[in-house]
Amino acid sequence: MLLRRALFVVLGIGLLVGLGFAGVAVSMGRSFSSSSAPIPPLRTIPSGRLTVAVALGSQGSVTSDALAPFDVFASSPRFFAYTVSSRRDPVALSGGLHAIPDHTFDEALTPDVVVVPAVVDTDEQPLRDWIKRQAARGAHILGVCAGAELLAKTGLLDGLSATTFWSDIGGFADAYPAVHWVSGQRYVARGLITTTAGVTSGIAGALHVLAQLAGDEEASRVGAMINYPGWSLHGSTAIPVRQMSFDDLPYAWNVAFPWFQPTWGIRLADRADEIDVAAAFETYGGASFAARLIPLGPHPTVTTRHGLVLVIANSTVDRTLDLPHGYDGALSQLAALQGTTIARVAAKFMEYPMC
């Protein structure tokens, strides 16, 4: 009897583990799914403005890592922000979103700033080669969150101090010992290369680079518009050093067992703010996996406030939500729908300051 009971326990644990691995695969597949849409005309890059290229991985990128810095730079009339990838077909952004890149690596682009988000495939050679070429010609490089791994693989971080998402620092220190990995910093700047802590830390990193190129006054003006909690131009960059804890179990459950998730539709419209879009798809999606997300809209695509083209995927949903007002609005909505515990976990995984 005891042997049979023990066997049932072992088999039960094995089944749960197997389901968990399958669930993670489903969660990641939903978060970085494929899509199709009409390809818009190339965006013309204006002369006389500093240009910012947000590099998107062909297999997918983290939404906030890409869209939040895009919004920061594009909010200044001194800058023009665009996206670039290996192709102009829709590319996945975490949380179930898709964007159509403005340009490809094959074009003769000479951006002043290159934003490198976390990407699905850090071995994507055209992406790595393009970043190295831009760095060689003197572009400022902003590595956001685990985008630092892509930079480490190019060798651009060798001999430098850098930071990244809190749960990756230990593994990166082992994998890339030529880099001095730093914990507990919102961003680390060394010459023309700035790396940031997790997800929303890209906002602070972008404001730092903006100040380098456009001056303190313009950075302060844009920073006041963005209103990132606790940010000031010359304030401390120190942040709490995070670790995994039992409080993170709701996130692990949602990732491992997505079959229990509701489906939420997020209403998108032309001229939506990029940070508002990122806040919704990051907070409800990649930072909590609270729901499967579907972008809803009146047309096959929508164009954000600063010209980013996003793909609509109308489908049947359990609940429809309007875009929140930034990350505070998204976290408040998540807390109202699923409780404060998962909202606090989401804030932790986005490294977003939450009272």
C-alpha positions as CSV (number, residue, x, y, z in Angstrom):
1,M,0.0,0.0,0.0
2,L,2.8,2.5,1.0
3,L,4.7,1.6,-2.2
4,R,1.6,2.1,-4.3
5,R,0.9,5.5,-2.6
6,A,4.5,6.6,-3.1
7,L,4.3,5.6,-6.8
8,F,1.1,7.6,-7.2
9,V,2.8,10.6,-5.6
10,V,5.9,10.3,-7.9
11,L,3.7,9.9,-11.0
12,G,1.6,12.9,-9.9
13,I,4.6,15.1,-9.4
14,G,6.0,13.9,-12.8
15,L,2.7,14.8,-14.5
16,L,2.6,18.3,-12.9
17,V,6.2,18.9,-14.0
18,G,5.4,17.7,-17.5
19,L,2.3,19.9,-17.7
20,G,4.4,22.8,-16.3
21,F,7.0,22.5,-19.1
22,A,4.2,22.2,-21.7
23,G,2.5,25.2,-20.2
24,V,5.6,27.4,-20.4
25,A,5.9,26.5,-24.0
26,V,2.3,27.5,-24.6
27,S,2.8,30.8,-22.7
28,M,5.8,31.7,-24.7
29,G,4.2,30.7,-27.9
30,R,1.2,32.9,-27.1
31,S,3.4,35.8,-26.0
32,F,5.6,35.7,-29.2
33,S,3.1,34.4,-31.8
34,S,3.2,35.0,-35.6
35,S,1.0,37.5,-37.5
36,S,0.4,39.1,-40.9
37,A,-0.7,42.5,-42.0
38,P,-0.4,44.9,-45.0
39,I,3.1,46.5,-45.0
40,P,2.9,50.3,-44.9
41,P,5.2,52.6,-47.0
42,L,8.7,53.3,-45.6
43,R,8.8,56.1,-43.1
44,T,11.0,58.9,-44.3
45,I,13.8,59.8,-41.9
46,P,13.8,63.6,-41.6
47,S,17.0,65.6,-41.8
48,G,18.2,67.9,-39.0
49,R,17.0,65.7,-36.1
50,L,18.9,63.1,-34.0
51,T,17.7,59.7,-35.0
52,V,17.0,56.7,-32.8
53,A,16.8,53.2,-34.2
54,V,15.0,50.6,-32.0
55,A,16.3,47.2,-33.1
56,L,13.7,44.5,-33.1
57,G,14.5,40.8,-33.1
58,S,13.0,38.8,-36.0
59,Q,11.7,36.2,-33.6
60,G,10.4,38.6,-31.0
61,S,11.4,41.4,-28.5
62,V,10.1,42.5,-25.1
63,T,7.4,45.1,-25.6
64,S,8.4,47.6,-22.9
65,D,12.1,47.3,-23.7
66,A,11.3,48.6,-27.2
67,L,8.3,50.8,-26.9
68,A,9.1,52.7,-23.7
69,P,12.4,54.1,-24.9
70,F,10.8,54.7,-28.4
71,D,8.2,56.9,-26.7
72,V,10.8,58.8,-24.5
73,F,13.0,59.8,-27.5
74,A,10.1,60.5,-29.8
75,S,8.6,62.8,-27.2
76,S,11.4,65.3,-27.9
77,P,11.3,67.3,-31.1
78,R,15.0,67.0,-31.2
79,F,14.7,63.3,-32.0
80,F,13.1,61.0,-34.6
81,A,12.6,57.4,-33.5
82,Y,12.0,54.4,-35.9
83,T,12.2,50.6,-35.7
84,V,14.5,48.4,-37.7
85,S,14.7,44.6,-38.1
86,S,15.9,42.0,-40.6
87,R,12.6,42.2,-42.5
88,R,9.5,44.4,-42.7
89,D,7.1,41.6,-42.0
90,P,5.3,41.9,-38.6
91,V,7.5,40.9,-35.7
92,A,6.4,39.7,-32.3
93,L,6.4,41.8,-29.2
94,S,5.8,40.1,-25.8
95,G,2.3,39.8,-24.6
96,G,0.8,39.0,-28.0
97,L,1.5,42.3,-29.8
98,H,3.1,42.7,-33.3
99,A,4.8,45.7,-34.9
100,I,5.8,46.3,-38.5
101,P,9.4,47.5,-38.6
102,D,10.0,50.8,-40.4
103,H,13.3,49.8,-42.0
104,T,15.6,46.8,-42.5
105,F,19.3,46.3,-41.7
106,D,20.1,46.3,-45.4
107,E,19.4,50.0,-45.7
108,A,22.2,52.6,-45.2
109,L,21.0,53.8,-41.8
110,T,23.2,55.9,-39.6
111,P,21.3,56.4,-36.3
112,D,22.7,58.5,-33.5
113,V,21.2,56.1,-30.9
114,V,20.5,52.3,-31.1
115,V,18.1,50.8,-28.6
116,V,18.7,47.1,-28.0
117,P,15.7,45.4,-26.2
118,A,15.7,41.9,-24.9
119,V,15.1,39.6,-27.9
120,V,14.0,36.0,-28.3
121,D,17.1,34.9,-30.4
122,T,20.3,36.5,-29.2
123,D,22.2,34.5,-31.8
124,E,20.4,36.4,-34.7
125,Q,23.6,37.2,-36.7
126,P,22.2,40.1,-38.9
127,L,21.0,41.8,-35.8
128,R,24.3,41.4,-33.9
129,D,26.4,42.5,-37.0
130,W,24.2,45.6,-37.5
131,I,24.6,46.7,-33.9
132,K,28.4,46.2,-34.0
133,R,28.5,48.3,-37.2
134,Q,26.6,51.1,-35.6
135,A,28.8,51.1,-32.5
136,A,31.9,51.1,-34.6
137,R,30.8,54.3,-36.3
138,G,30.1,56.0,-32.9
139,A,26.4,55.6,-32.3
140,H,25.2,55.6,-28.7
141,I,24.0,52.2,-27.6
142,L,21.2,51.7,-25.1
143,G,20.9,48.1,-23.9
144,V,17.6,47.6,-22.1
145,C,17.0,44.7,-19.6
146,A,18.3,41.4,-21.0
147,G,19.2,43.2,-24.2
148,A,22.5,43.3,-22.4
149,E,23.0,39.7,-23.3
150,L,22.8,40.5,-27.0
151,L,25.4,43.2,-26.4
152,A,27.6,40.9,-24.4
153,K,27.6,38.4,-27.3
154,T,28.8,41.1,-29.7
155,G,31.8,41.8,-27.4
156,L,30.8,45.4,-27.0
157,L,30.6,45.1,-23.2
158,D,34.0,43.4,-22.7
159,G,36.0,45.2,-20.1
160,L,33.0,47.4,-19.1
161,S,30.6,47.5,-16.2
162,A,27.0,46.7,-17.2
163,T,23.7,45.8,-15.7
164,T,20.6,43.9,-16.7
165,F,17.4,42.2,-15.4
166,W,17.9,41.2,-11.8
167,S,17.3,37.5,-12.2
168,D,19.8,37.3,-15.1
169,I,22.9,38.8,-13.5
170,G,24.2,35.6,-11.9
171,G,23.8,33.6,-15.1
172,F,25.3,36.4,-17.3
173,A,28.3,36.7,-14.9
174,D,29.1,33.0,-15.5
175,A,28.4,33.2,-19.3
176,Y,30.2,36.5,-20.0
177,P,33.0,36.9,-17.5
178,A,34.7,39.6,-19.5
179,V,31.9,42.0,-18.4
180,H,31.7,43.4,-14.9
181,W,28.0,42.8,-14.0
182,V,26.5,45.2,-11.5
183,S,23.4,44.7,-9.4
184,G,21.2,47.3,-7.8
185,Q,21.5,50.1,-10.4
186,R,18.7,51.5,-12.6
187,Y,21.3,52.0,-15.3
188,V,25.1,51.9,-15.8
189,A,26.7,54.3,-18.4
190,R,30.2,53.7,-19.7
191,G,31.1,56.0,-22.6
192,L,28.7,55.6,-25.5
193,I,27.2,52.4,-24.0
194,T,24.4,52.5,-21.4
195,T,22.8,49.3,-20.0
196,T,19.7,49.2,-17.8
197,A,18.1,47.1,-15.2
198,G,14.8,45.3,-16.0
199,V,12.0,46.4,-18.4
200,T,10.8,49.8,-17.4
201,S,14.3,50.9,-16.4
202,G,14.7,51.6,-20.1
203,I,12.8,54.8,-19.5
204,A,15.5,56.1,-17.1
205,G,18.2,54.9,-19.4
206,A,16.6,56.6,-22.4
207,L,16.3,59.9,-20.4
208,H,20.0,59.6,-19.5
209,V,21.1,59.2,-23.2
210,L,18.6,62.0,-24.2
211,A,20.4,64.3,-21.7
212,Q,23.8,63.4,-23.2
213,L,22.7,64.4,-26.7
214,A,20.1,67.1,-26.2
215,G,21.0,68.6,-22.8
216,D,19.7,68.6,-19.2
217,E,16.9,71.0,-19.9
218,E,15.3,68.9,-22.6
219,A,15.7,65.7,-20.6
220,S,14.0,67.3,-17.6
221,R,11.2,68.5,-19.8
222,V,10.6,65.0,-21.3
223,G,11.1,63.4,-17.9
224,A,8.3,65.5,-16.4
225,M,6.0,64.4,-19.2
226,I,6.8,60.7,-18.8
227,N,6.6,61.0,-15.0
228,Y,8.6,57.8,-14.1
229,P,8.3,57.4,-10.3
230,G,11.4,58.5,-8.4
231,W,13.3,59.8,-11.5
232,S,15.3,62.9,-11.5
233,L,18.0,63.8,-13.9
234,H,20.9,63.9,-11.3
235,G,19.3,61.7,-8.7
236,S,20.6,58.3,-7.4
237,T,20.5,55.4,-9.8
238,A,20.4,52.9,-6.9
239,I,17.5,50.5,-6.8
240,P,16.7,47.4,-4.6
241,V,18.5,44.2,-5.3
242,R,15.8,41.7,-6.2
243,Q,15.7,37.9,-5.6
244,M,13.2,35.2,-6.4
245,S,10.8,34.5,-3.5
246,F,7.7,32.5,-2.7
247,D,5.7,35.7,-3.3
248,D,6.5,35.1,-7.0
249,L,4.5,31.8,-7.2
250,P,1.4,33.4,-8.8
251,Y,3.7,34.4,-11.8
252,A,5.1,30.9,-12.0
253,W,1.6,29.3,-11.8
254,N,0.3,31.6,-14.6
255,V,3.3,30.8,-16.9
256,A,3.2,27.0,-16.2
257,F,-0.6,26.6,-16.5
258,P,-1.9,29.0,-19.1
259,W,-4.9,26.9,-19.8
260,F,-6.7,28.6,-16.9
261,Q,-6.0,32.1,-18.2
262,P,-8.9,34.4,-19.3
263,T,-8.6,36.1,-22.7
264,W,-8.6,39.9,-22.5
265,G,-9.0,42.2,-25.5
266,I,-7.0,45.5,-25.4
267,R,-8.6,48.3,-27.4
268,L,-6.0,50.1,-29.6
269,A,-6.6,53.2,-31.7
270,D,-4.5,55.5,-33.9
271,R,-2.3,57.9,-31.9
272,A,-2.2,55.7,-28.8
273,D,0.7,56.5,-26.6
274,E,3.5,53.9,-26.9
275,I,4.1,53.7,-23.1
276,D,0.4,53.2,-22.5
277,V,0.4,50.3,-25.1
278,A,3.6,48.8,-23.5
279,A,2.1,49.1,-20.0
280,A,-1.0,47.1,-20.9
281,F,0.7,44.3,-22.8
282,E,3.6,44.1,-20.3
283,T,1.6,44.3,-17.1
284,Y,-1.2,42.0,-18.1
285,G,1.0,39.8,-20.3
286,G,4.8,39.2,-19.9
287,A,5.2,40.5,-16.4
288,S,2.3,38.5,-14.9
289,F,0.8,36.2,-17.6
290,A,-2.6,37.1,-16.0
291,A,-4.4,36.7,-19.3
292,R,-4.0,35.9,-22.9
293,L,-4.1,39.3,-24.7
294,I,-5.6,40.2,-28.0
295,P,-5.1,43.6,-29.6
296,L,-8.5,45.0,-30.8
297,G,-9.2,47.8,-33.2
298,P,-11.3,49.0,-36.1
299,H,-8.6,48.4,-38.8
300,P,-6.0,45.8,-39.6
301,T,-3.3,48.1,-38.2
302,V,-3.1,51.2,-36.0
303,T,-0.4,53.8,-35.9
304,T,0.7,55.1,-32.5
305,R,1.3,58.7,-31.5
306,H,4.9,58.7,-32.9
307,G,4.3,56.5,-36.0
308,L,4.8,52.9,-34.8
309,V,2.5,50.5,-36.8
310,L,0.9,47.8,-34.7
311,V,-1.1,44.9,-35.9
312,I,-4.7,44.2,-34.9
313,A,-5.8,40.6,-34.2
314,N,-9.6,40.9,-33.5
315,S,-10.9,37.7,-31.8
316,T,-13.4,36.5,-29.3
317,V,-12.4,37.6,-25.7
318,D,-13.7,37.2,-22.2
319,R,-13.2,40.9,-21.3
320,T,-12.4,44.1,-23.1
321,L,-10.1,46.7,-21.6
322,D,-9.2,50.2,-22.6
323,L,-5.6,51.3,-22.6
324,P,-4.5,52.2,-19.1
325,H,-2.7,55.5,-18.3
326,G,0.8,54.2,-18.0
327,Y,2.2,51.5,-15.7
328,D,0.4,52.9,-12.7
329,G,-2.9,52.6,-14.4
330,A,-2.2,49.1,-15.6
331,L,-1.0,47.9,-12.2
332,S,-4.1,49.4,-10.6
333,Q,-6.3,47.6,-13.1
334,L,-4.5,44.3,-12.6
335,A,-4.9,44.6,-8.8
336,A,-8.6,45.3,-9.2
337,L,-9.1,42.3,-11.5
338,Q,-6.8,39.7,-10.0
339,G,-5.6,41.1,-6.6
340,T,-2.7,43.1,-5.3
341,T,-0.4,40.1,-5.0
342,I,-0.1,39.5,-8.7
343,A,0.1,43.2,-9.3
344,R,3.1,43.5,-6.9
345,V,4.7,40.6,-8.6
346,A,4.2,42.2,-12.0
347,A,5.8,45.5,-10.7
348,K,8.8,43.5,-9.4
349,F,9.3,41.7,-12.8
350,M,9.1,45.1,-14.6
351,E,11.4,46.7,-11.9
352,Y,8.7,49.4,-11.7
353,P,8.6,51.4,-8.4
354,M,5.3,50.6,-6.7
355,C,4.1,52.0,-3.4
